[in-house]
Amino acid sequence: MAENAEPGSLTRVRKFKDWVHDYVSFSPWICSFIDTKHFQRLRSVKQLGVSYFVFPGAAHNRFEHCLGVGHLARLMAMHLKTSQPQLGITDQHVKCVELAGLCHDLGHGPWSHLWDGVFIPTALPGKRWKHEDASEMMFDDLVETYRPEITPEEVIVVKALIAGDRTRCPLGAEKPFLFEIVANARNGLDVDKFDYIARDCHAVGDRGNLLISSARVIDNKICYDIKDANQIYELYYTRFSLHKRVYNHKTTKAIEYMVTDALLAAEPYLKLASLVDKPDRYVFLTDNLLNKIQESTEKELEPARAIIERIHTRDLYRLVDYKVFLHADLDMVRQNVTPARIVEVAKSGSLEGVDEELVVQLTEEYVAVNVSVLHYGKGPRNPLDDVTFYSKQQPDVGRKADHSDISLLMPSVFAEVWLRVYTKDCQFFGLIQAAYRQILKMLQPSEGAATSDEQQPADEVAPEELDDPEVMVNEQLHRPSTPLASNTIGANRRGRTFGRTPSFSDNAFTTVPPNFRDVSPSRKPRSKRAREGEESGSMPAKKSRIDGVETS
């Protein structure tokens, strides 16, 4: 992103070259917030955290995202102001909305969501803290430190806009739709999502979309043209897809656990978690933390340095097994599939074919269990149910859309639970999988959920070879509302049956023998520090990998 400022820039608009929105312009007033250490800090906080270790293109930072959100917030506010002058949107309102978009992520910690979603809950259990809290803290400290031209009333409005909470200031009762621009609590359609979906898709090679020109205020709510309903659905789906493929990629999660373990190992010495309530110190917390730990020489930080060395030499925690469950099974999965329970089962003596020597060595510290809830933006609910639409024929009438007004091909569920089990030491791979699968056999599906073959609609198959593709298309179009009996499957409908409800059977794609020991794909450590750590026993010895092969 190139920054372009002309002579006399203190009184002129500055332009930033953005690879998503092209040139974005900001007034001197907005730039007085950009030109602070609080905002500039975001240049060193990766938007997608450790995903950069998996997707090399995902190198963008919170800095450019916040510029993009500020830009889109101003565009949205100006669009509503000019297209619907009766709303009474003033220039001051536009400025506050723009500033809220610009500053909405000031509080993100190192590696973005890793900090508030993984590290802080582990380092400070019981502490109710999230990056939105830190954004308000950092905004207050920015105003206190640099004294920009902003009134106390405007500060309150900006923070309420960042939170999307219209109850926090009088403007919320007068113009509640303004609080749906930056952080839309009603349906999740906001400029924050517009920017990060477009930016993250661009970074990993996908496409995003924007809907600002479709927005219109009806009954104090931001509504959209019904002709854009499918595009809005695609935006929600893209959100789910990014979470499934990118944000929660198996290797991304493995590295998140490793970075967290490194920070936790350094915590007794560096006391990083205690800085979340100290803005004068928090302003210096960035992704550079790993570099600071790695370049240290203190003996107390050697365990943390060893983990970071493993990241750089690709000796990563390994995915042992995974399974997708219904959203209704979330509590059951969280309560029953834990590192402690896996170790307990491994040591119970009920597993056959395992290495008894490894059974003795296995402890909870070698096991990581990740439970991710993936959805379209509103948990198990269809987010389109909370979107209000208008039409060209009735531009001032907002109403909810029926599925038949949009598409009948939308999914029947909008949330799922993705369980993944990791080993932090390759030698425990088979043992941990065997123990996890023993737990899986004890679990019961949610009430009303079918299992195994009973859950498979007989006419839902993976078409491997169709004698007549047209027949398949017609059968799909005229599929009955109830499943067909198994004996009605035609001879030309060959393929493996697909199930819409997950079974609790073993995952055939990941099955290994109980005594299986995985091998790290990495080379032997090349750095002197890594070799010394290996000799001292602080790092496990690593075998040579096959040339040119790297597992992600």
C-alpha positions in Angstrom: 0.0 0.0 0.0 1.6 3.2 -1.2 0.9 6.5 0.6 0.7 9.7 -1.5 0.9 13.1 0.2 1.2 16.3 -1.7 3.1 19.5 -0.5 1.0 21.2 2.2 -0.4 17.8 3.2 -1.4 19.1 6.6 -4.3 20.9 5.0 -4.9 18.5 2.1 -6.5 15.1 1.6 -4.0 12.2 1.6 -4.4 9.2 -0.7 -3.3 5.7 0.0 -2.9 3.1 -2.8 -4.7 0.0 -1.7 -4.6 -3.3 -3.5 -8.3 -3.9 -2.9 -10.0 -0.5 -3.2 -7.4 1.2 -5.4 -6.9 4.8 -4.1 -8.5 5.6 -0.7 -8.5 9.2 0.5 -8.6 10.5 4.0 -9.0 14.0 5.4 -6.3 15.7 7.6 -8.6 15.1 10.5 -8.7 11.4 10.0 -5.0 11.4 9.3 -4.4 12.9 12.7 -5.5 9.5 14.1 -3.6 7.5 11.5 -0.3 9.3 12.3 -0.1 7.9 15.9 1.8 5.0 17.4 -1.5 3.4 18.3 -2.6 3.1 14.7 0.8 2.6 13.2 1.3 -0.4 15.5 -1.2 -2.3 13.3 1.4 -2.4 10.5 3.0 -5.2 12.6 -0.1 -7.3 13.3 -1.0 -9.9 10.7 -4.6 -9.8 9.6 -4.8 -13.6 9.4 -2.3 -14.3 12.2 -0.2 -17.4 11.6 -2.1 -18.3 8.4 0.9 -16.6 6.7 2.9 -19.7 7.6 0.5 -21.7 5.4 -0.7 -19.2 2.8 2.3 -17.1 1.7 0.0 -14.5 0.2 -1.8 -13.8 3.5 0.9 -11.3 4.5 -1.5 -8.3 4.9 -1.8 -6.5 8.2 -4.5 -4.9 10.4 -3.2 -1.5 9.2 -4.5 -1.8 5.6 -7.7 -3.6 6.7 -8.5 -0.7 9.0 -7.8 1.8 6.3 -10.2 -0.2 4.1 -13.0 -0.3 6.7 -12.7 3.4 7.3 -12.9 4.0 3.5 -16.0 1.8 3.1 -17.6 3.2 6.2 -17.4 6.7 4.7 -18.6 5.4 1.4 -21.6 3.8 3.0 -22.5 6.8 5.1 -22.1 9.1 2.1 -24.2 6.8 -0.1 -27.1 6.9 2.5 -26.6 10.7 3.0 -26.9 11.5 -0.7 -29.4 8.9 -1.8 -31.8 9.5 1.1 -31.3 13.1 2.3 -34.5 12.8 4.4 -32.4 10.7 6.9 -30.7 13.9 8.1 -27.2 12.4 8.1 -24.7 15.3 8.8 -21.0 15.6 7.9 -20.3 15.1 11.6 -22.1 11.8 11.5 -20.1 10.7 8.4 -16.8 11.7 10.2 -17.7 9.6 13.3 -18.7 6.6 11.3 -15.5 6.9 9.2 -13.3 7.2 12.3 -15.1 4.2 13.9 -14.4 2.1 10.9 -10.7 3.2 10.9 -10.2 2.5 14.6 -12.4 -0.6 15.1 -9.4 -3.0 15.3 -7.0 -0.9 17.3 -7.0 -3.5 20.1 -6.0 -6.6 18.2 -3.1 -8.3 19.8 -0.2 -10.1 18.2 -1.4 -12.5 15.5 -4.9 -11.1 15.7 -7.4 -13.6 17.0 -4.7 -16.0 18.3 -4.1 -13.5 21.1 -7.6 -13.0 22.4 -9.0 -16.3 21.3 -6.3 -18.7 22.4 -3.4 -17.2 24.4 -5.2 -14.8 26.8 -8.0 -17.4 27.8 -5.2 -19.8 28.6 -2.7 -17.4 30.3 -5.5 -15.6 32.2 -8.3 -18.1 32.8 -11.5 -16.5 33.9 -10.6 -13.1 32.7 -13.3 -11.6 30.5 -11.3 -9.8 27.8 -11.6 -9.4 24.1 -10.0 -7.3 21.4 -13.0 -5.0 21.2 -12.4 -4.0 24.8 -8.8 -3.3 23.9 -9.9 -1.2 20.9 -11.8 1.1 23.1 -8.9 1.2 25.6 -6.4 2.1 22.9 -8.7 4.7 21.3 -9.1 6.4 24.7 -5.3 6.4 25.2 -4.8 7.7 21.7 -7.1 10.6 22.4 -5.4 11.2 25.7 -1.9 11.0 24.3 -2.3 13.0 21.1 -5.2 15.3 21.9 -6.7 15.3 18.3 -9.7 17.6 17.6 -12.5 15.5 18.9 -15.1 16.3 21.6 -15.9 14.0 24.5 -19.4 13.4 23.0 -17.8 12.3 19.7 -15.5 9.9 21.5 -18.6 8.3 23.1 -20.3 8.1 19.7 -17.3 6.6 18.0 -16.8 3.9 20.6 -20.6 3.0 20.4 -20.3 2.8 16.6 -17.2 0.5 17.0 -19.2 -1.8 19.4 -22.4 -1.6 17.2 -24.3 -0.7 20.4 -26.9 2.0 19.8 -27.9 2.0 23.4 -24.7 3.7 24.5 -25.4 7.2 23.2 -28.4 9.4 22.2 -27.6 9.1 18.5 -28.5 5.4 18.7 -32.2 6.3 19.4 -32.2 9.0 16.7 -30.4 7.2 13.9 -30.0 3.5 14.8 -29.1 2.5 11.2 -25.7 4.3 11.6 -24.8 1.6 14.1 -25.2 -1.1 11.4 -22.5 0.3 9.2 -19.3 -0.7 11.1 -20.5 -3.5 13.4 -24.0 -4.8 12.5 -25.2 -6.9 15.4 -28.6 -7.5 13.7 -27.4 -9.6 10.7 -23.6 -9.2 10.4 -23.8 -7.3 7.1 -21.3 -4.5 7.7 -18.3 -2.8 6.1 -15.9 -4.7 8.3 -17.0 -7.9 6.7 -17.1 -6.3 3.3 -13.5 -5.4 3.6 -12.0 -8.5 5.2 -13.8 -10.9 2.9 -12.6 -9.0 -0.2 -9.1 -8.5 1.2 -8.6 -12.1 2.6 -10.1 -13.6 -0.6 -7.7 -11.5 -2.7 -4.8 -12.6 -0.5 -5.4 -16.3 -0.9 -6.5 -16.1 -4.5 -10.3 -16.0 -4.2 -12.8 -13.2 -5.1 -15.0 -11.1 -2.8 -17.9 -8.7 -3.4 -19.3 -5.4 -2.2 -22.9 -4.3 -1.7 -22.7 -0.7 -0.6 -24.6 0.7 -3.6 -27.5 -1.6 -2.8 -28.0 -0.3 0.7 -31.0 1.7 1.7 -32.5 2.7 5.0 -36.1 1.7 5.7 -37.7 1.9 9.1 -34.3 2.8 10.6 -32.7 -0.4 9.3 -30.2 -0.8 6.5 -31.9 -2.9 3.8 -30.8 -4.3 0.4 -32.3 -4.8 -3.0 -33.9 -8.2 -3.4 -32.0 -8.7 -6.7 -28.8 -8.8 -4.6 -30.1 -11.6 -2.3 -28.0 -14.3 -3.9 -24.9 -12.1 -3.7 -25.6 -11.6 0.0 -26.0 -15.3 0.5 -22.7 -15.8 -1.3 -21.1 -13.3 1.1 -22.3 -15.3 4.1 -21.1 -18.6 2.4 -17.8 -17.0 1.6 -17.4 -16.2 5.3 -18.0 -19.8 6.2 -15.7 -21.0 3.4 -12.8 -18.7 4.5 -13.2 -20.0 8.1 -13.2 -23.6 6.9 -10.4 -23.4 4.3 -8.2 -20.6 5.6 -8.7 -19.3 9.1 -9.1 -22.9 10.5 -6.7 -24.7 8.2 -5.3 -27.7 9.9 -1.7 -26.4 9.7 -2.7 -22.9 10.7 -4.3 -24.3 13.9 -1.2 -26.4 14.6 1.0 -23.3 14.4 -1.5 -21.4 16.5 -1.0 -24.0 19.3 2.7 -23.8 18.9 2.9 -20.0 19.1 0.5 -20.1 22.1 2.7 -22.8 23.8 5.8 -20.6 23.1 4.1 -17.6 24.7 2.9 -19.6 27.7 6.5 -20.9 28.2 7.8 -17.3 28.1 4.9 -15.9 30.2 6.5 -16.6 33.7 9.5 -14.6 32.6 8.0 -11.9 30.3 4.6 -11.4 31.9 3.0 -10.6 28.6 -0.6 -11.3 29.5 -0.6 -8.7 32.2 -0.1 -5.9 29.6 -3.6 -6.2 28.2 -4.8 -3.5 30.6 -1.9 -1.2 30.2 -2.2 0.8 26.9 1.2 2.4 27.3 2.8 -1.1 27.1 0.1 -2.8 24.9 1.0 -0.4 22.1 4.3 -2.2 21.7 2.8 -5.7 21.5 3.0 -6.9 17.9 3.8 -10.1 15.9 7.5 -9.2 16.5 7.2 -11.1 19.9 8.5 -14.3 18.3 11.6 -12.5 17.0 12.3 -11.0 20.4 12.0 -14.4 22.1 14.1 -16.0 19.4 16.9 -13.5 19.7 17.0 -13.7 23.5 19.8 -15.5 25.4 18.1 -15.9 28.8 18.0 -19.6 30.0 14.4 -19.1 31.1 13.3 -18.6 27.5 15.0 -21.7 26.1 11.8 -23.8 26.1 10.0 -21.0 24.2 12.9 -20.7 21.7 12.8 -24.5 21.1 9.2 -24.3 20.1 9.8 -21.4 17.7 12.7 -23.3 16.2 10.3 -26.2 15.5 8.0 -23.8 13.7 10.7 -22.4 11.4 12.0 -25.9 10.6 8.5 -27.2 10.0 8.5 -29.7 12.8 4.9 -29.0 13.5 2.2 -30.5 15.8 0.5 -33.1 13.7 -3.2 -33.6 13.0 -4.1 -37.0 14.3 -7.8 -37.2 13.5 -10.9 -35.1 12.7 -14.6 -35.3 12.6 -17.6 -33.0 11.7 -20.6 -33.0 14.1 -24.0 -31.4 14.3 -24.1 -28.0 16.1 -26.4 -29.6 18.6 -23.5 -31.9 19.6 -21.2 -29.0 20.6 -21.5 -29.4 24.4 -21.2 -33.2 24.2 -18.0 -33.0 22.2 -16.4 -30.3 24.4 -17.2 -32.2 27.6 -16.1 -35.7 26.4 -13.2 -35.1 23.9 -10.5 -33.4 26.0 -6.7 -34.0 26.4 -7.3 -35.3 29.9 -9.9 -37.8 28.7 -7.8 -39.0 25.8 -4.8 -39.7 28.1 -7.1 -41.4 30.6 -8.4 -43.8 28.0 -4.9 -44.4 26.6 -3.8 -45.5 30.1 -6.9 -47.5 30.9 -5.5 -50.8 29.4 -8.5 -51.1 27.0 -6.6 -50.4 23.8 -5.1 -53.2 21.8 -2.0 -53.1 19.7 -0.5 -50.0 21.4 3.1 -49.5 22.4 3.0 -49.8 26.2 6.2 -47.8 26.6 4.5 -44.8 24.9 1.4 -45.3 27.1 3.6 -44.7 30.2 5.2 -41.6 28.6 1.9 -40.0 27.3 0.7 -37.0 29.3 -1.9 -34.2 28.6 0.9 -31.9 27.5 1.3 -33.9 24.3 -2.3 -33.6 23.2 -4.3 -30.7 21.8 -8.0 -30.8 21.0 -9.5 -28.1 18.8 -13.3 -27.7 18.6 -14.3 -25.0 16.0 -17.9 -23.9 15.4 -18.2 -23.0 11.7 -21.3 -21.1 10.6 -22.6 -18.5 8.1 -22.4 -15.6 10.6 -25.4 -16.2 12.9 -24.7 -19.5 14.6 -27.1 -22.3 13.6 -29.6 -19.8 12.1 -29.9 -18.8 8.5 -28.4 -15.2 8.4 -30.7 -14.2 5.5 -33.6 -14.5 8.0 -32.3 -11.3 9.6 -31.8 -9.3 6.4 -34.5 -7.0 5.2 -35.0 -6.5 1.5 -36.8 -4.0 -0.8 -37.6 -4.0 -4.5 -37.4 -1.6 -7.4 -41.2 -1.6 -7.5 -41.5 -0.8 -3.8 -38.2 1.0 -2.7 -39.6 2.2 0.6 -41.1 -1.1 1.7 -38.8 -3.4 3.6 -39.7 -7.1 4.2 -38.1 -10.4 4.9 -37.6 -12.8 1.9 -38.9 -16.3 1.7 -36.5 -19.0 0.5 -38.6 -19.3 -2.7 -37.8 -15.6 -3.4 -34.0 -16.4 -3.3 -33.1 -20.0 -3.9 -34.2 -23.5 -2.9 -30.6 -24.8 -3.0 -29.5 -23.3 0.3 -28.4 -25.8 3.0 -30.7 -27.1 5.6 -28.2 -26.3 8.4 -26.0 -23.3 8.8 -23.6 -24.4 11.5 -21.4 -27.4 12.2 -18.8 -28.5 14.8 -15.4 -29.3 13.5 -13.3 -31.5 15.9 -9.6 -32.0 15.4 -7.1 -33.8 17.6 -3.4 -33.0 17.4 -0.2 -34.6 18.8 2.7 -32.4 19.8 5.1 -35.3 19.5 5.0 -37.5 16.4 5.7 -40.7 18.3 2.3 -40.6 20.0 0.3 -40.3 16.8 -1.2 -43.8 16.7 -1.7 -44.0 20.5 -3.6 -40.7 20.6 -5.8 -41.6 17.7 -6.7 -45.0 19.2 -7.6 -43.4 22.5 -9.7 -40.7 20.8 -11.6 -43.3 18.7 -12.4 -45.3 21.8 -14.0 -42.2 23.2 -15.9 -41.7 19.9 -17.4 -45.1 20.3 -18.9 -44.1 23.6 -20.6 -40.9 22.3 -24.3 -40.8 21.4 -25.7 -38.6 18.6 -28.1 -35.8 19.5 -31.7 -36.8 20.0 -33.4 -37.2 16.7 -30.2 -37.6 14.7 -29.9 -40.7 12.6 -26.7 -42.7 12.6 -24.6 -44.8 10.3 -26.6 -46.1 7.2 -29.9 -45.0 8.7 -29.0 -41.4 8.3 -28.1 -41.6 4.6 -30.9 -40.6 2.2 -30.7 -43.3 -0.5 -31.0 -40.9 -3.4 -28.1 -38.7 -2.2 -25.0 -40.2 -3.9 -21.8 -39.1 -5.4 -22.2 -39.5 -9.1 -19.0 -41.2 -10.3 -20.1 -42.4 -13.7 -23.5 -41.3 -15.1 -24.8 -43.1 -18.2 -27.0 -40.1 -19.0 -26.1 -36.7 -17.3 -29.5 -35.3 -18.3 -31.3 -38.0 -16.3 -29.3 -37.0 -13.2 -30.2 -33.4 -13.7 -33.9 -34.2 -14.1 -33.9 -36.5 -11.1 -32.4 -33.8 -8.9 -34.9 -31.2 -10.1 -37.8 -33.5 -9.3 -36.5 -35.1 -6.2 -39.4 -35.9 -3.7 -39.5 -34.2 -0.4 -39.0 -37.5 1.5 -36.1 -39.9 1.0 -36.6 -42.7 -1.5 -36.4 -46.3 -0.3 -33.1 -48.0 -1.0 -34.7 -50.3 -3.6 -35.7 -47.4 -5.8 -32.1 -46.5 -6.7 -31.7 -47.0 -10.4 -28.9 -49.1 -11.9 -27.4 -46.0 -13.5 -27.0 -44.2 -10.1 -23.7 -45.6 -9.1 -21.6 -44.0 -6.3 -20.9 -43.7 -2.6 -23.7 -42.6 -0.5 -23.4 -39.1 1.1 -24.9 -38.4 4.5 -26.2 -35.0 5.6 -26.0 -36.0 9.3 -22.6 -37.2 10.5 -22.1 -40.7 11.8 -19.9 -41.4 14.8 -17.8 -44.0 12.9 -14.1 -43.8 12.5 -12.7 -41.5 9.8 -11.4 -43.9 7.1 -9.2 -41.1 5.6 -7.0 -40.8 8.7 -6.8 -44.3 10.0 -3.4 -45.6 11.2 -2.3 -48.6 13.3 -2.4 -47.9 17.1 1.4 -48.2 17.3 2.0 -45.8 14.4 4.7 -43.2 14.9 4.6 -40.3 12.5 7.8 -38.9 11.0 8.4 -35.1 10.9 8.8 -34.0 7.3 11.5 -31.4 8.3 15.2 -31.6 7.8 17.5 -31.9 10.8 17.9 -28.5 12.5 20.4 -26.4 10.7 21.0 -23.6 13.2 23.6 -23.9 15.9 21.1 -23.2 18.6 18.8 -25.9 17.4 21.7 -28.5 17.3 22.7 -27.5 20.8 19.2 -27.8 22.0 18.9 -31.2 20.5 22.2 -32.4 22.2 21.0 -31.1 25.5 17.7 -32.9 25.2 15.4 -29.9 25.0 14.4 -30.8 21.5 13.6 -34.2 20.1 15.9 -35.4 17.3 14.4 -35.1 13.9 14.9 -37.5 10.9 15.7 -36.3 7.4 12.8 -35.6 5.2 12.3 -36.7 1.6 13.9 -34.0 -0.6 11.5 -31.4 -1.9 8.5 -32.6 0.2 6.9 -30.4 2.8 3.6 -31.2 4.5 1.1 -28.4 5.1 
